[in-house]
Amino acid sequence: MVRLKHIIILSLLITGIIIISAFAFNKLNSNKFNNSVNLNNSNKKESNPMTIEDIKIVAVNSWGSWYPRDQKILNNLIEKFITNKDIKTAISTDQSQKVLAIISPHAGYVYSGPTAAYAFFPLQKYLDEYTSTSAPAYDKVIVIGPSHYFGMQNQIAAPNGNIYETPLGKIPIDTDFINKLSSIAPLTFIKESEPFLEEHSVDNEIPFVQYVFQTNANSRANSNLNKFKIIPLIMGQFNSKEKIKEAASKIATLIDNNTLIIVSSDFTHYGSNFSYMPFKNDTIANFLF
């Protein structure tokens, strides 16, 4: 079985490579975030019994840009992607296996949603067939994505909040995991919510996570499957593979077999718009091998 440490290293390497192309066509701008997102609602209290004092909600400003902001429309769209019969044909197994890691794209759902569904379908299948009633299949989900807008050198940002919100609802953030990570390597892992305000790479994965954990929840053998915490991480530019491996080794000390790792990656941004044209002649022939 692939070691979890190796999965983390591969995850960060993939994310780090994507950042190179992402920064090539995005202007770094940390001052264009508006104030519509409430990151520090210290006086706001929820009315339900699970009230969290001093709630700090983390959410992006771009709801409606990369995916629908309406809860029902978004849920139905993901359902359409996941239930595509072609996926069930392509990924047909008699017995599902536990998913340790997922690599999924982060473009707008109209473009990348069908592909992302192929990545998340095995996870939903595993959850549907999970029979243990004593413990959840996963207690934490790490979502790692590249920074497109916020400049960070050899750093990975975790949000300074305890709730992550999308149109599909709220998920508790694993603040204990983040605090431990920050204490292990404070110069590498920073607690900073600002990179998350406009970043879509991590946020685009989370509605899929919510959907696969919540769908069919009432009919599953274990009703606690959706009781997990999330660890959103945004990765800045790293100037060496060695530093990436070092960061990965720190994360690896805190994960176990109940940790799901999701890598948000488009692999490459190809074309003249992204200043990446490796083939000057016979482009289509080279692209299709």
Backbone as JSON, one array per atom type, in Angstrom:
{
  "sequence": "MVRLKHIIILSLLITGIIIISAFAFNKLNSNKFNNSVNLNNSNKKESNPMTIEDIKIVAVNSWGSWYPRDQKILNNLIEKFITNKDIKTAISTDQSQKVLAIISPHAGYVYSGPTAAYAFFPLQKYLDEYTSTSAPAYDKVIVIGPSHYFGMQNQIAAPNGNIYETPLGKIPIDTDFINKLSSIAPLTFIKESEPFLEEHSVDNEIPFVQYVFQTNANSRANSNLNKFKIIPLIMGQFNSKEKIKEAASKIATLIDNNTLIIVSSDFTHYGSNFSYMPFKNDTIANFLF",
  "N": [[0.85, -1.2, 0.0], [0.48, 2.2, -0.74], [2.41, 4.51, 0.99], [1.27, 6.91, 3.36], [2.79, 9.18, 3.72], [4.14, 9.4, 1.3], [2.02, 9.96, -0.36], [1.29, 12.51, 0.53], [3.65, 13.96, -0.12], [3.64, 13.69, -2.94], [1.25, 15.03, -3.42], [1.82, 17.69, -2.67], [3.91, 18.24, -4.41], [2.64, 18.12, -6.92], [0.8, 20.23, -6.58], [2.6, 22.33, -6.22], [3.87, 22.49, -8.72], [1.76, 23.34, -10.33], [1.37, 25.9, -9.43], [3.34, 27.43, -10.62], [2.51, 27.82, -13.3], [0.1, 29.03, -12.73], [0.77, 31.48, -11.52], [1.85, 32.73, -13.66], [-0.1, 33.89, -15.18], [-1.76, 35.33, -13.54], [-2.26, 38.31, -11.74], [-0.62, 39.28, -8.87], [-2.41, 40.32, -6.13], [-3.24, 41.51, -3.24], [-4.99, 43.31, -2.18], [-7.54, 43.59, -3.16], [-9.67, 42.39, -1.98], [-13.04, 42.35, -0.89], [-15.29, 43.5, 1.71], [-17.38, 41.85, 2.2], [-17.35, 39.27, 3.14], [-17.6, 37.58, 6.15], [-15.25, 37.16, 8.39], [-14.73, 37.19, 11.05], [-16.85, 36.87, 13.16], [-17.32, 37.63, 15.97], [-19.34, 38.36, 17.72], [-21.57, 37.04, 16.9], [-23.97, 34.53, 17.37], [-25.13, 31.23, 16.97], [-28.43, 29.84, 16.81], [-28.96, 27.23, 17.32], [-28.48, 24.13, 19.26], [-25.8, 23.49, 18.98], [-24.19, 25.66, 19.18], [-21.35, 27.67, 18.54], [-19.11, 29.51, 20.27], [-17.83, 32.73, 19.55], [-17.66, 32.53, 16.66], [-15.84, 32.04, 13.7], [-16.14, 32.5, 10.47], [-15.13, 31.16, 7.41], [-15.14, 31.94, 4.07], [-15.39, 32.21, 0.5], [-15.31, 35.06, -1.74], [-16.39, 34.61, -4.2], [-18.73, 33.17, -4.79], [-21.0, 31.9, -7.08], [-19.5, 32.52, -9.27], [-17.66, 30.49, -10.02], [-19.13, 28.27, -9.56], [-22.69, 27.55, -9.17], [-24.4, 29.79, -6.96], [-26.74, 29.27, -5.69], [-28.18, 26.99, -3.46], [-29.8, 24.69, -4.06], [-29.64, 24.51, -6.86], [-26.89, 24.16, -7.18], [-26.47, 21.74, -5.8], [-28.03, 20.01, -7.38], [-26.64, 20.17, -9.76], [-24.13, 19.01, -9.19], [-25.06, 16.49, -8.57], [-26.0, 15.68, -11.07], [-23.56, 15.46, -12.44], [-22.23, 13.44, -10.92], [-23.93, 11.22, -11.12], [-23.8, 10.46, -13.72], [-24.12, 8.07, -16.18], [-21.98, 7.17, -17.68], [-19.8, 7.36, -16.0], [-20.23, 5.35, -14.11], [-19.94, 3.18, -15.75], [-17.29, 3.42, -16.57], [-15.92, 3.32, -14.15], [-16.19, 0.67, -12.74], [-16.54, -1.51, -10.24], [-16.69, -4.45, -8.27], [-16.31, -4.46, -5.56], [-15.83, -1.8, -3.49], [-12.96, 0.22, -2.68], [-11.13, 1.74, -0.02], [-10.68, 5.18, -0.28], [-7.8, 7.03, -0.35], [-6.65, 9.33, -1.37], [-7.39, 12.04, -3.61], [-7.18, 13.5, -6.8], [-8.24, 16.37, -8.28], [-9.75, 18.6, -10.69], [-9.96, 22.27, -10.81], [-11.35, 24.18, -12.3], [-14.05, 26.29, -13.59], [-17.25, 24.92, -12.85], [-18.8, 24.26, -15.06], [-16.93, 23.59, -16.92], [-15.02, 21.85, -15.66], [-16.43, 20.27, -13.92], [-17.69, 17.73, -14.77], [-15.37, 16.13, -15.07], [-14.29, 16.24, -12.49], [-16.21, 14.77, -11.18], [-15.64, 12.14, -11.89], [-13.44, 11.74, -10.29], [-14.49, 11.92, -7.7], [-16.51, 10.04, -7.57], [-15.7, 7.29, -6.88], [-15.24, 7.69, -4.16], [-17.77, 8.36, -3.13], [-19.06, 5.94, -3.67], [-17.64, 4.21, -2.0], [-18.35, 5.26, 0.52], [-21.11, 4.81, 0.49], [-21.14, 2.06, 0.68], [-19.93, 1.53, 3.03], [-19.82, -0.23, 5.98], [-19.28, -0.31, 8.71], [-20.42, 0.59, 11.89], [-19.34, 1.71, 14.08], [-17.45, 3.7, 13.89], [-16.58, 6.7, 12.03], [-15.73, 6.75, 8.5], [-13.84, 8.59, 7.73], [-12.19, 11.08, 9.59], [-11.06, 13.47, 9.15], [-10.54, 15.8, 6.49], [-8.25, 16.82, 4.2], [-7.75, 19.51, 2.09], [-5.87, 20.58, -0.5], [-4.66, 23.26, -2.37], [-3.37, 25.37, -5.05], [-2.14, 28.76, -4.75], [-3.59, 31.36, -6.47], [-3.76, 34.11, -6.39], [-2.68, 35.3, -4.11], [0.39, 36.19, -2.84], [2.86, 34.04, -1.65], [5.85, 32.89, -0.34], [7.44, 29.88, -0.17], [5.57, 29.02, 1.68], [2.58, 27.78, 3.28], [-0.79, 28.34, 3.62], [-3.23, 28.22, 6.17], [-6.63, 28.61, 7.15], [-7.61, 31.13, 9.5], [-9.86, 30.38, 11.21], [-12.94, 28.72, 12.31], [-15.03, 27.58, 11.0], [-15.96, 26.49, 7.8], [-17.6, 27.67, 4.99], [-19.89, 27.01, 2.33], [-22.27, 27.31, -0.39], [-23.61, 24.92, 0.06], [-23.61, 24.51, 2.73], [-22.17, 24.42, 6.08], [-18.96, 23.48, 7.33], [-17.1, 22.14, 10.01], [-13.88, 23.38, 10.8], [-10.76, 21.79, 11.27], [-9.27, 22.88, 13.75], [-7.48, 22.11, 15.71], [-5.69, 20.41, 14.37], [-4.58, 22.26, 12.58], [-3.4, 24.09, 14.34], [-1.45, 22.46, 15.53], [0.1, 21.88, 13.28], [1.03, 24.42, 12.64], [2.54, 24.95, 14.87], [4.57, 23.09, 14.67], [6.01, 23.85, 12.39], [6.25, 26.91, 12.14], [7.12, 28.91, 10.36], [6.6, 27.94, 7.89], [3.94, 26.97, 7.79], [1.3, 28.96, 7.95], [-1.22, 30.77, 9.75], [-3.67, 32.28, 8.23], [-6.31, 33.99, 6.91], [-6.8, 35.6, 4.73], [-5.74, 34.74, 2.13], [-7.74, 32.98, 1.35], [-10.01, 34.33, 0.63], [-10.57, 34.94, -2.05], [-9.7, 32.76, -3.38], [-10.13, 30.08, -5.56], [-9.22, 27.5, -5.94], [-9.1, 25.68, -3.77], [-11.66, 26.04, -2.72], [-13.42, 25.21, -4.78], [-13.41, 22.46, -4.62], [-14.72, 21.76, -2.31], [-17.66, 21.82, -2.25], [-18.13, 19.43, -3.71], [-17.04, 17.59, -1.91], [-18.82, 17.96, 0.24], [-21.21, 17.12, -0.96], [-20.79, 14.33, -1.61], [-20.42, 13.24, 0.91], [-22.79, 13.85, 2.21], [-24.95, 13.01, 0.63], [-27.3, 10.4, 0.36], [-27.08, 9.93, 3.05], [-28.96, 9.23, 5.01], [-29.64, 6.65, 4.39], [-27.4, 5.14, 4.73], [-25.31, 2.76, 6.44], [-23.79, 3.75, 8.55], [-24.47, 6.52, 10.29], [-22.86, 8.57, 10.98], [-21.02, 9.29, 9.1], [-20.73, 11.74, 7.83], [-19.62, 13.36, 9.7], [-17.12, 14.89, 9.85], [-14.05, 16.8, 9.94], [-12.64, 19.62, 8.28], [-9.61, 20.55, 6.58], [-8.46, 23.13, 5.1], [-5.94, 24.07, 2.84], [-3.79, 26.4, 1.38], [-1.35, 26.66, -1.01], [1.68, 28.35, -1.45], [4.3, 29.69, -3.61], [6.98, 27.48, -3.95], [10.48, 27.22, -3.82], [12.02, 25.01, -4.24], [12.2, 21.43, -4.63], [13.01, 20.12, -2.41], [12.2, 21.69, -0.25], [9.48, 21.42, -0.53], [9.17, 18.68, -0.02], [9.99, 18.68, 2.62], [7.97, 20.18, 3.84], [5.84, 18.48, 3.31], [6.55, 16.27, 4.84], [6.11, 17.21, 7.4], [3.33, 17.52, 7.48], [2.67, 14.86, 7.17], [3.22, 13.72, 9.64], [0.96, 14.12, 11.1], [-1.22, 12.83, 10.05], [-3.42, 10.02, 9.4], [-4.87, 6.76, 8.7], [-7.49, 7.49, 8.57], [-7.65, 9.83, 7.31], [-8.5, 11.85, 4.62], [-7.14, 12.95, 1.61], [-7.25, 15.62, -0.59], [-6.28, 16.81, -3.63], [-6.14, 19.74, -5.35], [-5.99, 20.47, -8.65], [-5.24, 21.61, -11.9], [-3.38, 20.56, -13.46], [-2.05, 21.63, -15.88], [-1.94, 24.82, -17.51], [-2.68, 25.4, -20.62], [-1.72, 27.02, -23.65], [-1.69, 30.07, -25.65], [-2.75, 32.15, -24.17], [-1.86, 31.68, -21.65], [0.8, 31.86, -21.8], [2.15, 29.53, -22.39], [3.34, 27.52, -24.62], [4.49, 24.88, -25.73], [4.69, 23.53, -28.14], [5.45, 24.61, -31.24], [4.9, 24.03, -33.83], [2.59, 22.0, -35.66], [0.66, 21.73, -33.57], [-1.76, 20.47, -32.64], [-1.34, 17.79, -33.38], [0.91, 17.15, -31.84], [-0.13, 17.56, -29.3], [-2.02, 15.58, -29.08], [-0.43, 13.43, -29.11]],
  "CA": [[0.0, 0.0, 0.0], [1.25, 3.44, -0.82], [2.53, 5.15, 2.28], [0.59, 8.2, 3.43], [3.8, 10.24, 3.55], [4.39, 9.55, -0.13], [0.84, 10.63, -0.93], [1.42, 13.93, 0.86], [4.73, 14.53, -0.93], [3.15, 13.79, -4.31], [0.22, 16.06, -3.44], [2.44, 19.02, -2.64], [4.68, 18.4, -5.65], [1.68, 18.45, -7.98], [0.3, 21.57, -6.32], [3.68, 23.28, -6.45], [4.07, 22.64, -10.16], [0.65, 24.11, -10.89], [1.51, 27.31, -9.05], [4.22, 28.09, -11.58], [1.69, 28.3, -14.41], [-0.96, 29.91, -12.22], [1.31, 32.82, -11.31], [2.24, 33.31, -14.94], [-1.17, 34.67, -15.82], [-2.56, 36.05, -12.55], [-1.56, 39.39, -11.07], [-0.71, 39.2, -7.43], [-3.11, 41.49, -5.62], [-3.81, 41.16, -1.95], [-5.78, 44.43, -1.68], [-8.82, 43.73, -3.83], [-10.7, 41.65, -1.29], [-14.03, 43.25, -0.32], [-15.61, 43.24, 3.1], [-18.65, 41.15, 2.28], [-17.18, 38.0, 3.82], [-17.43, 37.79, 7.57], [-14.25, 36.22, 8.89], [-14.59, 37.27, 12.49], [-18.14, 37.2, 13.76], [-17.13, 37.32, 17.37], [-20.56, 38.63, 18.46], [-22.66, 36.3, 16.31], [-24.19, 33.24, 17.95], [-26.14, 30.43, 16.3], [-29.55, 29.58, 17.69], [-29.11, 25.8, 17.56], [-27.74, 23.67, 20.44], [-24.39, 23.31, 18.69], [-23.62, 27.0, 19.08], [-19.92, 27.84, 18.77], [-18.82, 30.87, 20.69], [-16.83, 33.44, 18.74], [-17.57, 31.85, 15.36], [-15.09, 32.67, 12.62], [-16.54, 31.83, 9.24], [-14.26, 31.35, 6.25], [-15.88, 31.71, 2.82], [-14.83, 33.02, -0.58], [-16.16, 36.12, -2.3], [-16.72, 34.32, -5.6], [-19.89, 32.32, -4.99], [-21.72, 32.27, -8.3], [-18.56, 32.71, -10.37], [-17.09, 29.2, -10.43], [-20.24, 27.33, -9.45], [-23.91, 28.29, -8.79], [-24.48, 30.18, -5.55], [-27.99, 28.74, -5.14], [-27.92, 25.67, -2.88], [-30.5, 23.62, -4.78], [-29.08, 24.41, -8.21], [-25.54, 23.6, -7.05], [-26.61, 20.33, -5.43], [-28.54, 19.28, -8.54], [-25.59, 20.13, -10.78], [-23.16, 17.98, -8.79], [-25.75, 15.2, -8.72], [-25.99, 15.37, -12.51], [-22.21, 15.02, -12.78], [-21.88, 12.19, -10.23], [-24.8, 10.11, -11.54], [-23.6, 10.2, -15.15], [-23.98, 6.62, -16.39], [-20.66, 6.87, -18.24], [-18.87, 7.19, -14.89], [-20.45, 4.02, -13.53], [-19.39, 2.22, -16.7], [-15.82, 3.54, -16.58], [-15.41, 2.93, -12.84], [-17.06, -0.43, -12.33], [-15.87, -2.47, -9.38], [-17.61, -5.21, -7.43], [-16.1, -4.08, -4.18], [-15.14, -0.52, -3.43], [-11.81, 0.3, -1.8], [-11.04, 3.02, 0.67], [-9.98, 6.22, -1.03], [-6.85, 7.77, 0.49], [-6.35, 10.62, -1.97], [-8.1, 12.4, -4.84], [-6.7, 14.65, -7.57], [-9.44, 16.87, -8.97], [-9.53, 19.93, -11.28], [-10.63, 23.37, -10.12], [-11.9, 25.21, -13.2], [-15.47, 26.46, -13.4], [-17.93, 23.63, -12.9], [-19.28, 23.97, -16.42], [-15.81, 23.01, -17.65], [-14.3, 20.76, -14.98], [-17.33, 19.49, -13.07], [-17.81, 16.32, -15.18], [-14.13, 15.43, -14.77], [-14.19, 16.11, -11.04], [-17.13, 13.71, -10.76], [-14.92, 10.87, -12.02], [-12.54, 11.62, -9.14], [-15.23, 11.79, -6.45], [-17.45, 8.92, -7.61], [-15.27, 6.15, -6.05], [-15.4, 8.05, -2.75], [-19.18, 8.19, -2.78], [-19.34, 4.5, -3.69], [-17.07, 3.64, -0.78], [-19.17, 5.71, 1.65], [-22.4, 4.13, 0.4], [-20.97, 0.65, 1.03], [-19.22, 1.44, 4.32], [-20.75, -0.94, 6.87], [-18.97, -0.16, 10.13], [-21.27, 1.56, 12.6], [-18.64, 2.12, 15.29], [-16.6, 4.87, 13.66], [-16.67, 7.24, 10.67], [-14.68, 6.33, 7.57], [-12.83, 9.66, 7.75], [-12.45, 12.1, 10.61], [-10.58, 14.76, 8.66], [-10.33, 15.89, 5.04], [-7.31, 17.88, 3.83], [-7.89, 19.98, 0.71], [-4.69, 21.39, -0.83], [-4.74, 23.9, -3.68], [-2.38, 26.43, -5.28], [-2.57, 30.16, -4.64], [-3.6, 32.08, -7.75], [-3.84, 35.56, -6.23], [-2.0, 35.79, -2.92], [1.79, 35.82, -2.91], [3.48, 33.42, -0.48], [7.08, 32.22, -0.72], [7.75, 28.74, 0.69], [4.59, 28.99, 2.76], [1.27, 27.19, 3.08], [-1.72, 29.05, 4.5], [-4.44, 27.61, 6.7], [-7.48, 29.71, 7.57], [-7.72, 31.45, 10.92], [-11.29, 30.31, 11.47], [-13.35, 27.4, 12.76], [-16.12, 27.1, 10.16], [-15.84, 26.78, 6.37], [-18.96, 27.72, 4.45], [-20.21, 27.08, 0.91], [-23.73, 27.3, -0.51], [-24.17, 23.65, 0.52], [-23.61, 24.46, 4.18], [-20.97, 24.71, 6.86], [-18.16, 22.35, 7.81], [-16.13, 22.57, 11.02], [-12.45, 23.31, 10.45], [-9.97, 21.11, 12.29], [-8.36, 23.89, 14.28], [-6.41, 21.43, 16.46], [-4.7, 19.97, 13.38], [-3.91, 23.45, 12.05], [-2.55, 24.63, 15.4], [-0.29, 21.58, 15.66], [0.92, 22.06, 12.1], [1.67, 25.72, 12.75], [3.55, 24.9, 15.94], [5.68, 22.26, 14.2], [6.8, 24.64, 11.43], [5.53, 28.18, 12.07], [7.53, 29.73, 9.22], [6.06, 27.32, 6.67], [2.48, 26.87, 7.88], [0.81, 30.19, 8.56], [-2.67, 30.9, 9.92], [-4.0, 33.53, 7.55], [-7.54, 33.77, 6.15], [-6.89, 36.45, 3.54], [-5.59, 34.02, 0.86], [-8.92, 32.18, 1.03], [-11.15, 35.17, 0.3], [-10.89, 34.86, -3.48], [-9.07, 31.57, -3.98], [-11.1, 29.07, -5.99], [-8.64, 26.16, -6.11], [-9.57, 24.87, -2.65], [-13.11, 26.18, -2.55], [-14.16, 24.46, -5.8], [-13.47, 21.05, -4.26], [-15.47, 21.51, -1.08], [-19.03, 21.36, -2.5], [-18.11, 18.02, -4.06], [-16.84, 16.87, -0.65], [-20.08, 18.0, 0.98], [-22.22, 16.32, -1.66], [-20.58, 12.88, -1.5], [-20.57, 12.82, 2.29], [-24.15, 14.07, 2.68], [-25.92, 12.29, -0.18], [-27.64, 9.05, 0.84], [-26.66, 9.81, 4.45], [-29.99, 8.57, 5.81], [-29.73, 5.22, 4.06], [-26.11, 4.5, 4.98], [-25.23, 2.0, 7.68], [-23.2, 4.61, 9.56], [-25.05, 7.87, 10.17], [-21.85, 9.55, 11.38], [-20.01, 9.43, 8.05], [-20.54, 13.13, 7.44], [-19.13, 14.12, 10.84], [-15.68, 15.05, 9.7], [-13.57, 18.18, 9.95], [-11.89, 19.93, 7.06], [-8.36, 21.3, 6.73], [-8.13, 23.77, 3.81], [-4.56, 24.57, 2.78], [-3.42, 27.06, 0.13], [0.11, 26.55, -1.14], [2.36, 29.39, -2.2], [5.4, 29.25, -4.46], [8.14, 26.88, -3.3], [11.6, 27.36, -4.75], [12.77, 23.76, -4.41], [11.49, 20.2, -4.28], [13.42, 19.75, -1.06], [11.34, 22.4, 0.69], [8.16, 20.8, -0.65], [9.24, 17.4, 0.7], [10.09, 18.99, 4.04], [6.63, 20.56, 4.27], [5.02, 17.28, 3.26], [6.9, 15.4, 5.97], [5.47, 17.77, 8.6], [1.91, 17.14, 7.41], [2.57, 13.4, 7.3], [3.28, 13.32, 11.05], [-0.33, 14.36, 11.74], [-2.3, 12.15, 9.37], [-3.54, 8.58, 9.6], [-5.69, 6.11, 7.68], [-8.82, 8.12, 8.54], [-7.47, 11.14, 6.68], [-8.68, 11.91, 3.16], [-6.37, 14.05, 1.02], [-7.76, 16.05, -1.89], [-5.35, 17.72, -4.3], [-6.83, 20.53, -6.37], [-4.98, 20.73, -9.67], [-5.6, 21.55, -13.32], [-2.17, 20.0, -14.07], [-1.36, 22.66, -16.67], [-2.76, 25.79, -18.25], [-2.03, 25.34, -21.93], [-2.17, 27.93, -24.69], [-1.03, 31.38, -25.72], [-3.27, 33.01, -23.1], [-1.14, 31.38, -20.43], [2.23, 31.93, -22.1], [2.72, 28.19, -22.37], [3.17, 26.93, -25.95], [5.69, 24.06, -25.97], [4.72, 23.06, -29.51], [5.28, 25.73, -32.16], [4.38, 23.5, -35.09], [1.76, 20.8, -35.52], [0.24, 21.75, -32.17], [-2.78, 19.45, -32.35], [-0.73, 16.48, -33.51], [1.76, 16.94, -30.66], [-0.97, 17.53, -28.1], [-2.71, 14.29, -29.06], [0.6, 12.41, -29.23]],
  "C": [[0.89, 1.25, 0.0], [1.27, 4.12, 0.54], [1.9, 6.54, 2.23], [1.57, 9.35, 3.23], [4.07, 10.48, 2.06], [3.23, 10.23, -0.83], [0.93, 12.13, -0.68], [2.49, 14.59, 0.01], [4.27, 14.72, -2.37], [2.11, 14.89, -4.43], [0.83, 17.46, -3.52], [3.27, 19.27, -3.89], [3.76, 18.8, -6.8], [1.18, 19.87, -7.82], [1.36, 22.62, -6.61], [3.94, 23.53, -7.91], [2.99, 23.51, -10.77], [0.79, 25.59, -10.58], [2.36, 28.07, -10.05], [3.41, 28.64, -12.75], [0.6, 29.25, -13.95], [-0.45, 31.34, -12.07], [1.7, 33.49, -12.63], [1.15, 34.17, -15.54], [-2.09, 35.36, -14.82], [-1.71, 37.13, -11.89], [-1.74, 39.22, -9.56], [-1.33, 40.48, -6.9], [-3.8, 41.12, -4.32], [-4.72, 42.25, -1.41], [-7.17, 44.54, -2.29], [-9.93, 42.91, -3.17], [-11.72, 42.63, -0.71], [-14.4, 42.79, 1.08], [-16.9, 42.45, 3.27], [-18.55, 39.81, 3.0], [-16.85, 38.24, 5.27], [-16.48, 36.75, 8.13], [-14.18, 36.2, 10.4], [-15.89, 37.74, 13.1], [-18.1, 36.9, 15.25], [-18.39, 37.53, 18.19], [-21.75, 37.83, 17.96], [-22.76, 34.92, 16.94], [-25.3, 32.52, 17.21], [-27.21, 30.06, 17.31], [-29.68, 28.1, 18.02], [-28.26, 25.37, 18.75], [-26.24, 23.54, 20.23], [-23.66, 24.64, 18.55], [-22.12, 27.0, 19.39], [-19.66, 29.3, 19.12], [-17.72, 31.47, 19.82], [-16.6, 32.74, 17.4], [-16.75, 32.7, 14.39], [-15.36, 31.9, 11.35], [-15.57, 32.17, 8.12], [-15.07, 31.01, 5.01], [-15.29, 32.62, 1.75], [-15.83, 34.07, -1.04], [-16.78, 35.73, -3.63], [-17.88, 33.35, -5.8], [-20.66, 32.8, -6.22], [-20.82, 32.47, -9.49], [-18.07, 31.38, -10.91], [-18.13, 28.08, -10.37], [-21.48, 28.11, -9.01], [-23.92, 28.62, -7.3], [-25.75, 29.68, -4.89], [-27.79, 27.29, -4.68], [-28.55, 24.55, -3.69], [-29.91, 23.41, -6.16], [-27.7, 23.77, -8.17], [-25.62, 22.11, -6.72], [-27.06, 19.49, -6.62], [-27.48, 19.15, -9.64], [-24.56, 19.05, -10.45], [-23.79, 16.6, -8.93], [-25.77, 14.75, -10.17], [-24.62, 14.84, -12.94], [-21.93, 13.62, -12.21], [-22.67, 11.0, -10.75], [-24.72, 9.83, -13.04], [-23.32, 8.72, -15.35], [-22.61, 6.25, -16.95], [-19.62, 6.66, -17.14], [-19.0, 5.79, -14.31], [-19.9, 2.93, -14.45], [-17.87, 2.21, -16.65], [-15.21, 3.06, -15.26], [-16.35, 1.87, -12.28], [-16.27, -1.44, -11.54], [-16.91, -3.18, -8.52], [-17.51, -4.8, -5.97], [-15.29, -2.79, -4.13], [-13.98, -0.58, -2.43], [-11.75, 1.68, -1.17], [-10.18, 3.98, -0.13], [-9.09, 6.99, -0.06], [-6.58, 9.16, -0.05], [-7.09, 10.79, -3.29], [-7.35, 13.56, -5.49], [-7.86, 15.12, -8.43], [-9.17, 18.27, -9.52], [-10.32, 21.02, -10.56], [-11.06, 24.5, -11.05], [-13.38, 25.41, -12.86], [-16.19, 25.14, -13.6], [-18.43, 23.26, -14.29], [-18.19, 23.32, -17.25], [-15.26, 21.76, -16.97], [-15.2, 19.88, -14.13], [-17.47, 18.03, -13.48], [-16.56, 15.51, -14.89], [-13.95, 15.22, -13.28], [-15.07, 14.97, -10.53], [-16.48, 12.34, -10.87], [-14.0, 10.64, -10.81], [-13.3, 11.32, -7.85], [-16.18, 10.6, -6.42], [-16.98, 7.72, -6.78], [-15.41, 6.43, -4.55], [-16.85, 7.87, -2.32], [-19.56, 6.71, -2.73], [-18.84, 3.84, -2.41], [-17.93, 4.01, 0.43], [-20.53, 5.01, 1.66], [-22.31, 2.69, 0.89], [-20.25, 0.44, 2.36], [-20.17, 0.88, 5.37], [-20.47, -0.77, 8.36], [-19.86, 0.91, 10.76], [-20.57, 2.13, 13.82], [-17.83, 3.4, 15.12], [-16.8, 5.39, 12.24], [-15.52, 6.75, 9.81], [-13.52, 7.31, 7.57], [-13.19, 10.63, 8.87], [-11.9, 13.46, 10.21], [-10.31, 14.68, 7.15], [-9.42, 17.08, 4.78], [-7.53, 18.23, 2.37], [-6.75, 20.95, 0.43], [-4.84, 21.96, -2.24], [-3.7, 25.0, -3.82], [-2.98, 27.82, -5.12], [-2.47, 30.84, -6.0], [-3.44, 33.59, -7.57], [-2.97, 36.1, -5.1], [-0.56, 35.28, -2.92], [2.32, 35.26, -1.6], [4.71, 32.66, -0.96], [7.41, 31.14, 0.29], [6.83, 28.68, 1.91], [3.29, 28.33, 2.32], [0.33, 27.8, 4.1], [-2.87, 28.15, 4.91], [-5.32, 28.74, 7.24], [-7.49, 29.9, 9.09], [-9.21, 31.53, 11.26], [-11.67, 28.92, 11.91], [-14.54, 26.83, 11.99], [-15.82, 27.47, 8.71], [-17.23, 26.66, 5.77], [-18.98, 27.78, 2.93], [-21.72, 27.15, 0.8], [-24.38, 26.0, -0.03], [-24.11, 23.49, 2.03], [-22.25, 24.71, 4.79], [-20.29, 23.42, 7.31], [-17.21, 22.86, 8.89], [-14.7, 22.39, 10.53], [-11.7, 22.65, 11.6], [-8.89, 22.06, 12.8], [-7.22, 23.25, 15.09], [-5.3, 20.99, 15.52], [-3.9, 21.16, 12.88], [-2.97, 24.05, 13.09], [-1.29, 23.78, 15.59], [0.66, 21.77, 14.49], [1.7, 23.37, 12.18], [2.76, 25.72, 13.83], [4.77, 24.09, 15.53], [6.61, 23.06, 13.29], [6.12, 25.98, 11.21], [5.91, 29.08, 10.89], [6.97, 29.2, 7.91], [4.54, 27.33, 6.67], [1.95, 28.07, 8.66], [-0.71, 30.16, 8.68], [-3.08, 32.28, 9.41], [-5.21, 33.3, 6.65], [-7.59, 34.55, 4.84], [-6.68, 35.7, 2.23], [-6.84, 33.27, 0.42], [-10.08, 33.02, 0.49], [-11.53, 35.11, -1.17], [-10.39, 33.58, -4.13], [-10.09, 30.48, -4.29], [-10.54, 27.65, -5.99], [-9.1, 25.21, -5.0], [-11.09, 24.87, -2.59], [-13.91, 25.35, -3.56], [-14.29, 22.98, -5.46], [-14.48, 20.78, -3.15], [-16.94, 21.18, -1.31], [-19.12, 19.91, -2.94], [-17.93, 17.15, -2.81], [-18.16, 16.81, 0.12], [-21.13, 17.09, 0.35], [-22.01, 14.83, -1.4], [-20.72, 12.38, -0.06], [-22.02, 12.9, 2.76], [-25.19, 13.27, 1.9], [-26.07, 10.86, 0.33], [-27.29, 8.84, 2.31], [-27.67, 9.03, 5.28], [-30.07, 7.07, 5.56], [-28.43, 4.46, 4.31], [-26.1, 3.83, 6.35], [-24.71, 2.86, 8.83], [-23.69, 6.04, 9.36], [-24.04, 8.96, 10.52], [-20.79, 9.79, 10.31], [-19.72, 10.88, 7.7], [-20.04, 14.0, 8.6], [-17.62, 14.17, 10.81], [-15.33, 16.53, 9.82], [-12.68, 18.39, 8.73], [-10.65, 20.76, 7.38], [-8.02, 21.9, 5.37], [-6.72, 24.36, 3.86], [-4.3, 25.17, 1.41], [-1.9, 27.17, 0.08], [0.67, 27.68, -1.99], [3.46, 28.81, -3.07], [6.54, 28.69, -3.61], [9.29, 26.86, -4.29], [12.46, 26.11, -4.88], [11.91, 22.57, -4.02], [11.81, 19.78, -2.86], [12.53, 20.42, -0.02], [9.92, 21.84, 0.66], [8.14, 19.49, 0.14], [9.29, 17.63, 2.21], [8.72, 19.36, 4.6], [5.71, 19.35, 4.31], [5.29, 16.37, 4.45], [6.27, 15.9, 7.26], [4.0, 17.4, 8.63], [1.75, 15.66, 7.7], [2.59, 12.95, 8.75], [1.92, 13.42, 11.72], [-1.49, 13.62, 11.09], [-2.28, 10.65, 9.66], [-4.46, 8.01, 8.52], [-7.11, 6.66, 7.61], [-8.75, 9.53, 7.98], [-7.66, 11.0, 5.17], [-7.94, 13.13, 2.64], [-6.92, 14.37, -0.36], [-6.82, 17.1, -2.46], [-6.11, 18.43, -5.42], [-5.82, 20.96, -7.42], [-5.57, 20.66, -11.06], [-4.44, 20.98, -14.13], [-1.41, 21.02, -14.91], [-2.39, 23.61, -17.27], [-2.08, 25.98, -19.6], [-2.61, 26.38, -22.88], [-1.5, 29.28, -24.61], [-1.51, 32.32, -24.62], [-2.5, 32.83, -21.8], [0.36, 31.38, -20.63], [2.89, 30.56, -22.0], [2.37, 27.5, -23.68], [4.4, 26.09, -26.27], [5.81, 23.58, -27.4], [4.45, 24.23, -30.46], [4.69, 25.29, -33.49], [3.58, 22.23, -34.81], [1.25, 20.65, -34.1], [-0.73, 20.62, -31.84], [-2.18, 18.06, -32.4], [0.15, 16.16, -32.3], [0.94, 16.79, -29.39], [-1.65, 16.17, -27.95], [-1.74, 13.12, -29.18], [0.51, 11.68, -30.58]]
}
